[in-house]
């Protein structure tokens, strides 16, 4: 007997991929009692049928035309058999047996066709495919690019981690890049900058996925305050970074290699390097620039190596993680401050998940003056909105009524309750910092213990400070006159190490009373070195600097990561300098590299 259910499944499958037409009449004539059988592949195909039909006709059908002919032939035969009555089928039993064998073959053919169609659909709806289609930069394969390409190929686990981190936000970044008519390769730039880590913080004070330094962030209009850092805001930083790239491209006549080098080193440095080459009669393209840092020389080749990899994954046997080409989150606008742990509870996600999607928030709540906006997984958005609607606005943060004691200051109270003096002043309508004992203050506080806010700035800093390292752990309290340089001299450690151990950059400002973690070497060898290297001349690099027109003590100090007071002490100079004047400087080489 013929399996009519199988016949109908074949017809439904073939109809779904557009291989046969007019099957509705045929299926009706079969008068089957079972409902039409569909597959997950068929359901996937329906929403994108027009695109898929075009792809089938131009890419898949030419390769499987012989299979289609066989499928159509078998279907026609099955249609003929379906019209036969029971007696005719029994009469033609040998033919039926033969046809059943053919049916088995046909099932295999149809499954292959469905598989091909499903692969085509996946490719169509993959964010990496959109990235490949939008690439505009010229492919380059020289020794500098090959070195970077070889490194990536030798570290495939790293690429897999990066792709996993990128997957929730890649469609959004591609949308922004496309809106601004930028090469889609710009969506690979966060791999070079931060490995797609929104909490990345560099030795140069660059922060966020796009690694924007504070001054550039300010220039690009990104808010940076105690509560919020727009450089880590996925939405704001992406718009700011791509706007900046657009500006740089215009400055360098749409030479994207020079524009990217400028993003890394600063446009002034690249223009200076170009002027130098012109003066020497050399070419001025990126590859011929010599007066740029090693980091910048490697920066553009890294991006071009990534372009080569993601443009040709089959060639390099790179398995691209499938990323649905649609945003996986919603932007939910709020009209007031909200506790982030409370927001996570309302949405039904963990606080850590909320911070990962909203990494710009430094503290336990959104910023009092905004932005009042959260990114939430699409599947959790409606639950959040429903529960938020039931919550009175004054319950979105916890409030404490605090009685001021003798000796209290606003800064002490703010530290105690993990908030800012500005917020306390605003809430209580205080214009100056003077407060009187016996009066009361309203203070917004977190609803849960601070351990629950695992990715707040203070929690992240605590984790960094408590990472086990070699040597003896010492806590240093910053005193007046302390600098990273003087502290590193005191404990015989590198300046950059002190900064790294404390989640800071060597050029960050230290606060009096601030606690720093120091890991001091305890071996006998280290002790001998400490006894020998006691003077700045032995530990630091001494150089002679000639004062130029426009120089000042503060400008020279900034240039060499020094303190003005040290320069004055070493040279016995006053406030003013004269062009041509010679200064002796002791420079920590570790602070000048990279």
Secondary structure, 3 states (H helix, E strand, C coil): CCCHHHHHHHHHHHHHCCCCCCHHHHHHHHCCCCCCCCCHHHHHHHHCHHHHHHHHHHHHHHHCHHHHHHHHHHHHHHHHHHCCCHHHHHHCHHHHHHHHHHHHHHHHHHHHHHHHHHHHHHHHCEHHHHHHHCCCCCCCCCHHHHHHHHHHHHCHHHHHHHHHHHCCCHHHHHHHHHHCCCCHHHHHHHHHHHCCCCCCECCCCCECCCCECHHHHHHCCCCECCCEEHHHCHHHHHHHHHHHHHHHHHHCCCCHHHHHHHHHHCHHHHHHHHHHHHHCCCCCCHHHCCCCCHHHHHHHHHHHHHHHHHHCCCCCCCCCCCCECCCCEEEEECCCCCEHHHHHHHHCCCHHHHHHHCCCECCCECCCCCCCEEEEEHHHHHHHHHHHHCCCHHHCCEEEEEECCCCCCHHHHHHHCCCCHHHHHHHCCCCCCCCCCCCEEEEEECCCCHHHCCCCHHHHHHHHHCCCCCCEEEEEECCCCCCHHHHHHHHCCCHHHHHHHCCCCCCCCCCCCCEEEEEECCCHHHHHHHHHCCCHHHHCEEEEEECCCCCCHHHHHHHCCCCHHHHHHHHCCCCCCCCCCEEEEEECHHHHCC
